Amino acid sequence: MYYNNPILNVLGESFDVAQEKAVQIPTLMQAGYAAGLLFLCPVADIIRLRPFVLLLVFTTTNTVSWLGLCLTNSFGMFQALSFLTAATTVTPQIILPLVAQLAPATRRATMIAVVSGGLFTGMLLARIIAGIVTEYENWRIVYWIAFGLQYLIFFALLLFLPDYPAVNADISYSKILYTVITIPFRQPLLVQASMIAFFVGATFISYWTVLTFLLSSPTFNLSTLVIRLFAFVGMPPFLINAILSRLITDRYHPSYSAILAIIVGLFGVIIGTFVGTFSLAGPLIQGLLVNLSLIWSQTANRAKLATVEPSARNRVNTVYTVCTFCGMLMGTAVGNNLYTRGGWHYSGGASIAFLGFAG
């Protein structure tokens, strides 16, 4: 889903469309992902898990999906397939609540941290791989590599994914969708966790959205390849999160970890905002701490939510993830707008405000 972000200019040239058209691709994929969250993830509460997950992965890999992205020469078809593909890539959002529920309470945060780390690592590696490969080869090579990886995932799941019975086999699909709307009204813990996720997610994506502008500005004037490699800054927090989850989140109430994660993120944003205009240390420190803030708060929140309506775990996760996603959409828009108006300090000020609201 994230391969296209660092190569939008290349896609625009390949399909002979303006950059304004090319930037619609990630927007359509985000819209498709949101549709999958809302209309597919809740289904996991009413049918058996194994055949549903295998169907989603198989659909992503075949027919009107990833194979089409590798082959089509039509920009309109590429857009449509991007939407459809993103809608079926929600498998991790089905696995995460299952892990939270199956893990023992004393190890729940650690298990969530490991799975979440894999998810976020995949997001970052997709950007890095796409940027590096496209620097030297045709962009379609990136999509063919992803096509092969999808097949490996499918066969691995086919061999090793256990089956779990339907939790609510007697509930209709329409009622499942209706309860997605009603759950927040009776679960204040879900609302609290979702608001934290909304604002921390906005801070995280605002940083990554405007970082390219800062690094390519006359102050630093870094090359495109170096800017793409900057994504490696986001890797160490995944290991740190697993350690913190084991030592802190699993031992104390997850709410304490969520608060600490917000403080860590706030510390990073303040340093990055005031140091980043004259030293690379600013965005480096901010990237490390903002990424840690996101993944640690996500781990703590999911550990809390594991006890909220276990029979509706996928609907609870849908509400939570959609709020995170909406926060990222807002962070993208606000970060871009404020950077255009006042530069790095303006976007950093907004991030400080976001984390203030999260706390």
N, C-alpha and C positions, 0 to 999 in steps of 0.2 A: 504493500500500500504506500510505502514511503520512498520507493525508488525514484519517482518522478520529481521530487522536490528539488534536488540539486542540478537537474538536467533540463529544466523547463525551457531554457534558451535553445538547447539542442533539439528538443521536441518541436519547438516552434519553427525552427529552420527546416527540419525534416518534413513536416507537414505543410510547409509554406504558409504559415499563419502568423499574425502579429503576436507580440508578447502578451498583449491584453487578452488574446484568445487562449494562449498557452497556459496562463495562470488559472484558467477555468478547470484544468484537469485535477489539481489537488482539491479544489473546492467541490467538484463533483464526487470525488472519492470520499471526502469528508461527509457529504450528504448521503452517499450510499452506505457508509459505515453507520451513520446515525439511523438510517432506515433499518439496517440489520439489527442494531441494538434494540430498537423499539418493537420490531415485528418478528424477529427470529429468535433472539435470546430468551424471551419469556416462554417460547414453545418448549424449551428444555425442562420446564416444570411439569409438563403434561405427557411427554413421550419418553421412551427409553433413550438413554444418553448415547450409547455406542453407535447405533445406526444413524442417529441425527448428526453427530459430529463427523462421521465418515461421509455422509451425504454432502455436508457443507464443504469439506475439504475437496471431495471429488468434483463438486460443481465449480469450485474456484479454479481447479486445474484444467478442466475439460470444456468442451463445447463452446458455449457463448461466453467465455470468460477469458482466462489468462492466455490460452492458445490464440484466441482472436487478437489479443493485444500484441502478441509476437508477430502476427502476420499482416494485419490490416494496413492499408495505405490510405484509408479514409479518416480524416480527423474527426468527423461526426461519429463514425463507428467507434473510434478510439475513446471518445468521450462517453458514449453509451456503455461500452464494455467496462470502462473504468468505474462507473457507477455500480454496475451489476457485480463486478468482482469485489469491490469494497464491501458490498452488502453481505457477502458470504464469508468474509474474513474475520468474523466475530467469534471464532472458535475459542481463542484465549479467554474471552469474557464469559464463556460457559465453563471452562476448566477452573478459573480462579475461585469462584464461589464453592465449587465442589471440593477443591483442596482445602479451603478454609473450614468446611464442615467436617471433612474426614480427618483432618489433623487433630491430634490430642491438644487440649487447651494449653498445656505447658510448652508446646512446640508450635503452636498455630502461627504466630507471627514469623517465626523462622522459615516455616514452609512457604508461607505467602511471599516472603522476601525472596526466596529462591525462584519461585515461578514468576513473580513480577520482574525480577532482575533479568530473567530470560526474555520476557516480553519487551522491556525497554532497551535491552541490549540489541535485540533484533531491529528495533526502530532506528537506533543510531547506526548500526552496521549497514543497514539498507542504504542510508544516505551516503555513508563513506564509500561503500563498494560501488554504488552507482556513479559517484563523482569520479573515482579513480579509473574505473573501467572506461567510462565515456571519454575520459581525457585521451585515451589511446585507441579505443575501438568504437565501432558503431553502437549506438544506444540500444539496439535490439538485442545485443549480446547480454546486456543486463537482464532483460526480460526472459531470455531463454535460460539463463542461469537460475532465475527465480522459478521458472517452469519446472526445471529439474528438481529443485529443492522441494517444491510442492509435492511432487511424486514421491520423493523420499519420505516426507512427512506422512503422506497417505499410507504408504506401505508399513511404516513404523507403527502407526496407529492401528492399522489392520491386524498387525501381529500382537501388539502389546496392550491396547486399550481395553480395559475390562468393561463389562456392561453393568448398568445400574437401572433398577426398575423405575418406572414413572412414579413421581411423588404424588401427583394429583391427576390420575388417569380419568377421573370422572368429571373434570371441569372442562368446559368448552373453551375454544380459542378466544371467542369474543369476551368471555368473562375474565380470562387471563389478562387480556389487554385492558379491560376496565379496572382490574385490581392494581395494575401498574400506576394508575392515576390516584387510586384511593389509599394506597399503602402509606405515602408520606403524611397523610392527615391523621393517621393513628400511630405513627412511629416517630416521635421527636428525635430519637437517636439517629435515625436515618437522615432527617433534615439537617441536623447539626453536622454530621459527617459529610453530607453532600455540599453544604455551604463552604466548609473547609476545602474540599476538593475543587470547588468552583474557583475560589480565589487563588489557591496555590497553583492550580493548573493555568490560570490566567498569567500569573507571574512567570511561570516556567516558559510558556510559549512566547510571551512578549520578549523575553531575553533572546531566545533563539531566532525570533522573527527579525529583530533589528540588529543582531550581532553582525550579520554580513555587511550592513551599511557602515557600521563602525570600523570594522577591520579593513574594508576597502577604501575608507576615507583617506584624505591626504595625510592624516596623523600617522597612520600605520602603513597604508598602501600595500597590503599583503596580496599575494597572487591568489587566483581562484582555487588552485589546488591546496594551498596552505590553509585557506579559509575552510575548505571542505574537511581537511584533516583536523580542524579545531573541534570537530565532533567527538574526538577521543577524550576531550575534557569530561564528557559525561559518563565515561566508563568506570572510573574508580568508585563513585558513590554507590554502585550496585554491590560491590564487595563490602564497603563500609556499612551499608544498610543491613546486610545479613548479620554482621557482627553486632550492630546496635539493637537489632530486633531480638537477637538471642540474649543479650546482656540486659536490655532495658524493657523492651516491649513485652516479652514473654514473662517477665518477672513482676511487672507493675501494671496498673490499669493502662490500656492502650491510649486513653485520652492524654496522659502525661507525655507520651511519645509524640502525639500529634502536636501538642503545644511546643515541645522542644524543637520539633521539625520546623515549625513556623518561625521560631526564634532564630534557628540556624539560617533559614532562608532570608530573613530580614537582615541579619548580620552581613550575609553575602551581597545582598542588593545594595546596602548602604556603602560598603567598600567599593563595589563595582561602579556605582553611580558617580562617586566623587574621585575615584582614581582612574577610571577607565578612559577618560579623555586625554590622558597624557602617558599612561603606562599600560602595557599588556597584562600586568599583574592584576589589574582591576577586573577585566572580563574573565580572566582565568579563574580567579578566586570566586567570582560571582557564579560562573558556570558550575564549578564544583559544588558549591553550597546550595545553589538553587535546585540542581538536579538531586542532591541528597534530600533537600526539603520535600521535593515532590514524592520521591519513591518511599521515603520513610513515613511521611504522613499517609500515603496510600496504603502502606502495609498496616499501620496502626488502625486506620479507618476500617479496612477490610477485616481485621481481627475483631474489632468491635461489632461489625455488622453480621458476623457469623452466627451470633445468637439472636438476631432479629428475624422472626418468622422463618425458621429453617425449611418449612414446606414451601416457601415462596422465595427461595434463595436467588433464583435467576431474575425474578421480578425486582427484588431488592437491589440486586446488582445492576439491573437495567436503569433504575432511577439514579443510582449513585454514578454510574458511568456516563449517563447522558448529562448529568450536571457537570461532571468533569469536562466533558466534551464541549458543553456550552461555555464554560469558563475559558477554555482554550480559544474558542471562536472569538469571544469578547477580547481576550488578551491580544490576539493577532490584530484585530481591528484597532484597538486603542493604542497598542504599541506602534503600529505603522503610522497612525494619524499624528501621535504626539512627537514621534521622531521627526516626521516631516516638518512639524511646526517649530520644534525647539531643540531637536537633537537628542543625544544620549541622556542628558540630565532630565529632560521632560519624561521620556519613557521610563527612566529609573524611578522618578518620583511617583509615577502611576503604580509601579510595582511595589513600592513602599506602602502606598495606600491599600493595594490589594491585600498584602499580608497583614496590614492593620485590621482590615475587615475580617480576615480569616481568623484572627485571634479573638 
